[in-house]
Amino acid sequence: MKTPQTTSGARRALGIFLWVIGTMSLGVLPVEAGIANTKHNLSPSSATGNNKVAAAGGTDEICVFCHTPHAADTTAPVPLWNKRLTTGATYTTYATLNSSSIDGEILPVGSISLACLSCHDGTQAMDNIINAPGSGGYDVTGGGTNGLGFTWSGTRVDADGKMTNTATSLSMLGNDLSNDHPIGIKYCGGGPTSANPTAPCVDPDFVAPSSGTVNGNQVFWVDTTGGTTSRNKTDMQLYTRLFATGNGPSVECGSCHDPHVENGQTNTGLPTSGQTFLRVSNTNSAVCLACHVK
């Protein structure tokens, strides 16, 4: 006779089996994040040469360096964010170049880009974690600029766990972003806004963005999947920010990059480029041409 615990386990296994069969019958397979096989795995299990913490005195958890299920930073633009956002940093943006090709308003660095820069500007340690693994590890400051004092190894990190540049890697962007793709810039020099969601793009050098409503909020994206009407993981994501003319689509770090994909991952619908965390492979400049009409 089966015990209640065994019966419960069997039911759970049956439920999972039926769910998998159901998704297969619909032609849909569950999307898996490949972060364990990327440079964003900062745990001891990461590949040789990657920035990672030592097994002793650190943690073997992967997600904790960015996310926590409890006591997350509620001011962050990313769900369940487990790091202190960089405070007091002053960024030089693309706007300082006064390029005549820029016809969209540029806002101060914010949105999801601020979360990315909490590591990639090199001003604070990557082990700045608000809610460290285990009991009693909560620290609203995340340990401050130097983090929790984990022991780090890798070619692009200093002893405190701050990102550094090398001759072969430019992942530490610093505070001067003027030589990087614009972020916080209104897409297409205008485009749809909350007041006029069907307005065409002002600048014909850009692909017209798509717009929809998710949980009552207006969202924007640039389609890469052949005219589908819904937003997909491999579409270029545009982030809603408040511009002078109202809410509109903004280009951010997360527009082109997905921090959770591994190199060549194809179960997202299109081949991705996880080595540089691109939403789609940039073969034939597909990332650039998704938005730019050239």
Secondary structure by P-SEA (a helix, b strand, c coil): cccaaaaaaaaaaaaaaaaaaaaaaacccbbbbcccccccccccccccccccccccccccccccccccccccccccccccccccccccccccccccccccccccccccccccccccccccccccccccccccccccccccccccccccccccccccccccbbbbbccccccccccccccccccccccccccccccccccccccccccbbbbbbcccbbbbbbbccccccccccccbbbbbbbccccbbbbbccccccccccccccccccccccccccccccccccccccccccc
